[in-house]
Amino acid sequence: MNARSIHFRLAVWHSVLLTAVFALLGGLLYERVKTYLDDTLLETQARRARQIAETLLANEPRTGEAYVVREIRELYAPELGDRFIRVTRPDGSVLYVSGPPNDQSFEPSKVPPARAGRGEEFSRLEVLGDGNALLIAASRAEAGPKGTYLVEVGTSAGPVERLAHHLLALLALGIPLVIAVAVAGSYFLSRTALDPVAQMTLKAEIISQHNLSERLPVVRSGDELERLSIALNHMIARLADAFSNSKRFVADASHELRTPLTVIRGELENLAGDQRIPAELRDRIGSTLEEVERLGNIVQKLFALSRLDAGEAQAEWVRVDIAALAGATAEQMALLAEDRKIKMTREIPAPVHVMGDRARLKQVIVNLLDNAIKYTPPGGSAHMKVAAQGAQAVIEVTDSGAGIPPEAVPLVFERFYRVDRDRSAGTDGAGLGLSIVKSISVAHGGRVEVESTLGSGSQFRVILPLAEA
């Protein structure tokens, strides 16, 4: 799981928030329930203490202490009810104390006397030496000239503690479960809410300059996502217009330049052949003619690129034996390699068929071989191999030239990019040949790759889909 994703951060934030809220609410609930149970139990004991004080001890001067003890045993039966009752005389001696309860939760004789100086009614939590605790409510009763009796009624705090612990266990188990369910729900909802973004991302990844007519899916949610998808589609439309205008300009400019360049070349050729013109001037005209020829080649390549960008390469596809086409093209360019004293070999074992434009595919092979011959010093070698690998046709052209610096490898297919002056010295390239190779390969559903070691040569590999049988 990506810790920086929106889903993960939302889930973590939600879990932290829910944990804090539920922990606070659980603590308050536990405290309130325990306090309520303690208060209710103490109120019950206080009511019994008042009853004993008001109905029995208040009449003690008339009925006697024996009657009071007998009535407490018969009416309240503290041992059966697991209660503690103790009546203390005004002089501090004990008139009555209950026996051990049935549940043996405490020992009445070990309950210490109440501290003096308290009010008419009071309560306390008494923790005994064995760890048991009693909730005790006390009430004072006036018995005429004898003075004030103290009545204490209590019960074990164990049931309340057990109930509170049970509630705490339920909270400890329930709160994490609720948090887990809530976090999982929030993660699922965030994923669902961001699914349109994922769809837009997938669509955006396949949009390039060749299919700018495509648009991102619009989320009909009425919120920021819908506005974002609409804004991105408007941006793509503006980019499409800009690319279209740029392609149209290059195509129009290339087309318009070809005619005047042809005229200029013809006039210069005529002047270069005129014997009446001094030899020095004819040499200068010849040099100018070479530059015009180079400019014409650049214009021709720009025109080819503009037609490729417009989808011209997909106009008329036929079944082409790329192996035979590569062999014939290499045979035609063998003379150029011999002139530069470069050994050119080829490895074409069997027919390899692809679907495409034969002229454009030949242009790919010509540019790759021309590139290898052009940048390989005399005495070097160039090798071409064509083979079928799986469902793909692979054209490899390897040379023993100067190679390409590692930082320049990703840029060699950019238009007008030339590696350096040393590599380009003595060549008439304009940095468009490999751009044409890439454009034609992409137009045929393929790709072009390059591997190069500086000082050892380069290998260009064109990969195209095989034609179906």
C-alpha positions in Angstrom: 0.0 0.0 0.0 1.3 3.4 -0.9 1.7 5.4 2.3 1.5 8.7 0.3 -1.7 7.9 -1.5 -4.9 9.8 -0.8 -6.7 6.5 0.2 -4.0 5.7 2.8 -3.9 9.2 4.2 -7.7 9.4 4.5 -7.8 6.0 6.2 -5.1 7.0 8.7 -6.7 10.3 9.4 -10.1 8.7 9.8 -8.7 6.0 12.1 -6.9 8.5 14.3 -9.9 10.7 14.5 -12.3 7.9 15.3 -9.9 6.4 17.8 -9.7 9.7 19.7 -13.4 10.3 19.6 -14.4 6.7 20.6 -11.8 6.6 23.3 -13.1 9.8 24.8 -16.7 8.7 24.5 -15.9 5.3 25.9 -14.0 6.7 28.9 -16.9 9.1 29.6 -19.4 6.3 29.3 -17.5 4.1 31.6 -17.0 6.8 34.2 -20.7 7.9 34.1 -22.0 4.3 34.3 -19.8 3.4 37.2 -20.6 6.6 39.0 -24.3 6.0 38.4 -24.1 2.5 39.7 -22.1 3.5 42.8 -24.6 6.4 43.6 -27.6 4.2 43.1 -26.2 1.5 45.4 -25.2 4.1 48.0 -28.7 5.7 47.8 -30.3 2.3 48.5 -28.0 1.7 51.5 -28.7 5.3 52.8 -32.5 4.7 52.6 -32.2 1.6 54.7 -30.0 3.4 57.2 -32.6 6.2 57.5 -35.4 3.6 57.9 -33.5 1.9 60.8 -32.7 5.3 62.4 -36.2 6.7 62.1 -38.4 3.7 62.8 -36.3 1.7 65.3 -33.7 3.7 67.1 -35.9 6.8 67.5 -38.2 4.6 69.6 -35.4 2.8 71.4 -36.0 4.6 74.8 -39.5 3.1 74.8 -38.9 -0.3 73.1 -35.4 -1.1 74.3 -32.2 -2.2 72.5 -33.2 -5.9 72.4 -36.2 -5.0 70.4 -34.2 -3.0 67.9 -31.7 -5.8 67.4 -34.5 -8.4 66.9 -36.3 -6.1 64.4 -33.2 -5.6 62.4 -32.6 -9.3 62.1 -36.2 -10.1 61.2 -36.9 -7.2 58.8 -33.6 -6.7 57.0 -31.8 -10.2 57.4 -28.4 -8.7 56.4 -26.7 -12.1 56.1 -29.2 -13.4 53.6 -29.1 -10.2 51.6 -25.3 -10.0 51.7 -25.4 -6.7 53.5 -23.5 -5.1 56.3 -25.4 -3.5 59.2 -23.8 -2.0 62.3 -25.4 0.1 65.0 -23.1 2.0 67.3 -24.1 3.4 70.7 -23.4 7.1 71.6 -20.5 6.0 73.8 -18.9 4.2 70.8 -19.8 0.6 71.8 -21.4 -1.6 69.2 -25.1 -2.4 69.8 -25.4 -4.7 66.7 -23.3 -5.9 63.9 -24.4 -8.3 61.2 -22.7 -11.7 60.6 -20.8 -12.8 57.6 -22.8 -12.7 54.3 -23.8 -15.8 52.4 -21.4 -14.9 49.5 -18.5 -14.5 52.0 -17.5 -11.3 50.2 -16.4 -9.6 53.4 -15.9 -10.0 57.1 -18.1 -7.6 59.1 -15.9 -7.7 62.2 -13.0 -6.3 60.2 -14.8 -3.2 59.0 -13.3 -0.3 60.8 -15.5 2.2 62.7 -16.6 5.4 61.0 -14.4 8.5 61.7 -16.0 11.0 64.1 -16.9 14.5 63.1 -19.1 13.7 60.0 -22.6 15.0 59.4 -26.0 13.5 60.0 -25.7 11.4 56.8 -22.6 10.4 55.0 -21.2 7.6 52.8 -17.8 6.1 52.2 -15.9 3.4 50.2 -14.2 1.2 52.7 -11.4 -1.0 51.3 -10.7 -4.0 53.6 -7.4 -5.7 54.2 -8.3 -8.6 51.9 -8.9 -6.3 49.0 -12.7 -6.4 49.1 -14.4 -3.0 49.2 -17.7 -2.0 50.8 -20.0 0.9 49.9 -21.3 2.1 53.3 -24.0 4.7 54.0 -24.4 6.0 57.5 -27.2 7.9 59.3 -27.4 9.3 62.9 -30.4 8.8 65.1 -31.4 10.8 68.2 -32.6 8.4 71.0 -33.6 10.9 73.7 -31.4 11.3 76.7 -29.1 8.4 75.7 -27.7 10.5 72.8 -27.1 9.8 69.1 -26.8 6.3 67.6 -24.9 5.7 64.4 -26.4 3.3 61.8 -24.2 2.0 59.0 -25.6 0.0 56.2 -23.3 -1.3 53.4 -22.9 -3.9 50.7 -20.0 -5.2 48.7 -18.8 -3.1 45.7 -17.9 -6.3 43.8 -21.0 -6.6 41.7 -20.6 -3.0 40.6 -17.0 -3.5 39.8 -17.7 -6.7 37.8 -20.4 -4.9 35.8 -18.1 -1.9 35.2 -15.3 -4.3 34.1 -17.7 -6.1 31.8 -18.7 -2.8 30.2 -15.0 -1.9 29.9 -14.3 -5.2 28.1 -17.2 -4.6 25.8 -15.9 -1.1 25.0 -12.3 -2.5 24.5 -13.6 -5.1 22.0 -16.3 -3.1 20.4 -14.5 0.2 19.8 -11.7 -1.3 17.7 -14.2 -3.3 15.7 -16.3 -0.2 15.0 -13.2 1.7 14.1 -11.9 -1.0 11.8 -15.3 -1.2 10.0 -15.5 2.6 9.8 -11.9 2.9 8.4 -12.5 0.1 5.9 -15.7 1.9 4.8 -14.0 5.2 4.5 -11.2 3.6 2.4 -13.7 1.9 0.2 -15.7 5.1 -0.2 -12.5 7.1 -1.0 -11.5 4.6 -3.6 -15.0 4.7 -5.1 -15.0 8.5 -5.0 -11.6 8.7 -6.7 -12.4 6.0 -9.4 -13.2 8.7 -11.9 -9.8 10.2 -11.3 -8.2 6.8 -12.1 -10.3 6.5 -15.2 -9.2 10.0 -16.3 -5.6 9.0 -15.6 -5.8 5.9 -17.7 -7.3 7.8 -20.6 -4.8 10.7 -20.3 -1.9 8.2 -20.5 -3.0 7.0 -24.0 -3.6 10.5 -25.4 -0.7 11.8 -27.5 -0.2 14.2 -30.4 -1.4 11.5 -32.7 -4.9 11.1 -31.1 -5.7 14.5 -29.6 -9.3 14.0 -30.7 -9.7 11.8 -27.7 -11.2 13.3 -24.6 -11.2 12.4 -20.9 -14.4 10.9 -19.4 -16.5 13.6 -17.8 -17.7 12.9 -14.2 -21.3 14.0 -13.9 -21.0 14.7 -10.2 -21.6 18.4 -10.1 -18.5 19.0 -8.0 -14.8 19.7 -8.5 -14.1 16.4 -10.3 -16.6 17.3 -13.0 -15.1 20.8 -13.4 -11.6 19.3 -13.5 -12.5 16.8 -16.3 -14.2 19.6 -18.3 -11.3 21.9 -17.8 -8.8 19.2 -18.9 -10.8 18.4 -22.0 -10.8 22.1 -22.9 -7.1 22.1 -22.5 -6.7 19.1 -24.7 -8.9 20.8 -27.3 -6.6 23.9 -27.2 -3.5 21.7 -27.5 -5.1 19.9 -30.5 -5.7 23.2 -32.2 -2.1 24.3 -31.4 -0.6 21.0 -32.8 -2.9 21.2 -35.8 -1.8 24.8 -36.6 1.9 23.8 -36.1 1.6 20.8 -38.3 -0.3 22.8 -40.9 2.4 25.5 -40.8 5.2 23.0 -41.3 3.4 21.3 -44.1 2.5 24.5 -45.9 6.0 26.0 -45.4 7.7 22.8 -46.6 5.4 22.6 -49.6 5.9 26.2 -50.5 9.6 26.1 -50.1 10.1 23.1 -52.4 9.3 25.0 -55.6 11.6 28.1 -55.1 14.4 25.7 -53.9 14.0 23.7 -57.1 14.2 26.9 -59.1 17.2 28.1 -57.3 19.0 24.8 -57.6 18.3 24.8 -61.4 19.6 28.3 -61.8 22.7 27.5 -59.8 23.3 24.4 -61.8 23.1 26.4 -65.0 25.5 29.0 -63.6 27.9 26.3 -62.4 28.0 24.8 -65.9 28.6 28.1 -67.7 32.2 28.2 -68.9 32.1 31.9 -69.3 32.1 32.4 -65.6 35.5 32.4 -63.8 36.5 29.1 -62.2 36.7 30.7 -58.7 33.1 32.0 -59.0 31.9 28.6 -60.3 33.5 27.0 -57.2 31.6 29.4 -55.0 28.4 28.7 -56.9 29.0 24.9 -56.5 29.4 25.4 -52.7 26.2 27.4 -52.6 24.5 24.7 -54.7 25.5 22.1 -52.0 23.9 24.2 -49.3 20.8 24.5 -51.4 20.8 20.8 -51.9 21.1 20.3 -48.1 18.3 22.8 -47.5 16.1 20.9 -50.0 16.7 17.6 -48.1 15.7 19.3 -44.9 12.6 20.6 -46.5 11.8 17.2 -47.9 12.2 15.6 -44.5 10.0 18.2 -42.8 7.4 17.6 -45.4 7.6 13.9 -44.8 7.3 14.4 -41.0 4.2 16.7 -41.5 2.6 14.0 -43.6 3.4 11.4 -41.0 1.9 13.5 -38.2 -1.2 13.9 -40.3 -1.6 10.1 -40.5 -0.5 9.7 -44.1 1.5 6.5 -43.3 -1.8 4.6 -42.5 -3.5 5.6 -45.7 -2.7 2.5 -47.8 -1.3 -0.5 -45.9 -0.4 -3.7 -47.6 1.3 -6.9 -46.6 5.1 -6.3 -46.8 7.9 -8.8 -46.5 10.1 -6.6 -44.4 13.0 -9.1 -44.7 13.1 -9.0 -48.5 12.6 -5.2 -48.4 15.6 -4.8 -46.0 17.8 -7.1 -48.1 17.0 -5.2 -51.3 17.6 -1.8 -49.6 20.9 -3.0 -48.1 22.0 -4.2 -51.6 21.2 -0.7 -53.0 23.2 1.0 -50.2 26.2 -1.3 -50.4 27.9 1.0 -52.9 27.7 3.9 -50.4 29.3 1.7 -47.7 32.1 0.7 -50.1 32.8 4.3 -51.0 33.4 5.0 -47.2 35.4 1.7 -46.9 32.8 0.3 -44.4 32.1 -3.4 -44.4 28.4 -3.9 -44.4 26.8 -7.4 -43.6 23.3 -8.6 -43.3 21.5 -11.5 -41.6 18.1 -12.2 -43.1 17.3 -15.9 -42.6 13.6 -16.0 -43.6 10.6 -13.9 -44.8 9.1 -11.7 -42.1 5.7 -10.1 -43.0 4.2 -6.9 -41.5 1.3 -4.7 -42.5 2.2 -1.2 -43.5 3.2 1.3 -46.2 6.1 -0.2 -48.2 7.6 3.2 -49.1 7.6 4.4 -45.5 9.1 1.1 -44.2 11.8 1.4 -46.8 12.5 4.9 -45.6 13.0 3.5 -42.1 15.6 1.0 -43.3 17.3 3.6 -45.5 17.6 6.1 -42.6 19.0 3.5 -40.2 21.6 2.2 -42.7 22.5 5.8 -43.8 22.9 6.7 -40.1 25.2 3.7 -39.5 27.3 4.4 -42.6 27.5 8.1 -42.0 28.7 7.9 -38.4 31.1 4.9 -38.8 34.7 5.8 -39.6 36.5 4.1 -42.6 37.5 0.6 -41.8 34.5 0.1 -39.6 31.5 -2.2 -40.0 27.7 -2.1 -40.2 25.4 -5.1 -39.7 21.7 -5.4 -40.3 19.5 -8.3 -39.0 15.8 -8.9 -39.6 14.0 -11.6 -37.7 10.7 -12.6 -36.2 10.6 -12.8 -32.4 7.3 -14.0 -31.0 4.6 -11.8 -32.5 7.0 -9.0 -33.5 9.3 -8.2 -36.4 12.7 -6.9 -35.3 15.0 -4.9 -37.5 18.5 -4.4 -36.0 21.2 -2.1 -37.4 24.5 -2.2 -35.5 27.6 -0.1 -36.3 31.1 0.2 -34.9 31.1 4.0 -34.9 31.9 6.5 -32.2 28.8 5.7 -30.2 26.5 8.1 -28.4 27.1 9.6 -25.0 24.7 8.3 -22.3 23.1 11.7 -21.7 22.3 12.0 -25.4 20.7 8.6 -25.9 17.2 9.7 -24.8 17.4 12.8 -27.1 18.5 11.2 -30.4 15.0 10.9 -31.7 14.2 14.6 -31.1 13.8 16.7 -34.2 16.9 18.7 -35.2 18.9 17.2 -32.4 22.5 16.4 -33.2 24.8 14.8 -30.6 27.9 16.9 -31.0 30.1 18.5 -33.5 32.8 15.7 -33.5 30.2 13.0 -34.3 28.5 15.2 -36.9 31.7 16.4 -38.6 31.7 15.7 -42.3 28.1 14.8 -42.5 25.2 16.7 -44.0 22.6 15.5 -41.5 20.0 17.9 -40.1 18.9 15.8 -37.1 15.7 14.6 -38.8 16.4 11.1 -40.0 15.9 9.3 -36.6 12.8 11.5 -36.0 11.3 10.1 -39.2 12.2 6.6 -38.2 10.4 7.0 -34.9 7.4 8.6 -36.5 7.0 5.9 -39.1 7.5 3.1 -36.5 4.9 4.6 -34.2 2.5 5.1 -37.1 2.9 1.3 -37.8 2.1 0.4 -34.2 5.7 -0.2 -33.3 8.6 1.4 -31.5 12.3 2.1 -31.9 15.0 1.5 -29.4 18.7 2.4 -29.2 21.7 1.0 -27.2 25.0 2.7 -27.5 28.4 2.6 -25.9 30.6 5.6 -26.4 33.6 4.6 -28.5 32.2 1.2 -29.4 29.2 1.8 -31.6 25.4 1.8 -31.5 22.6 -0.5 -32.2 19.2 0.7 -33.3 16.3 -1.7 -33.1 12.9 -1.2 -34.8 10.1 -3.4 -33.4 6.9 -3.8 -35.4 3.9 -6.1 -35.0 3.8 -9.1 -37.3 1.1 -9.4 -39.9 -1.6 -12.0 -39.1 -1.3 -15.2 -41.1 
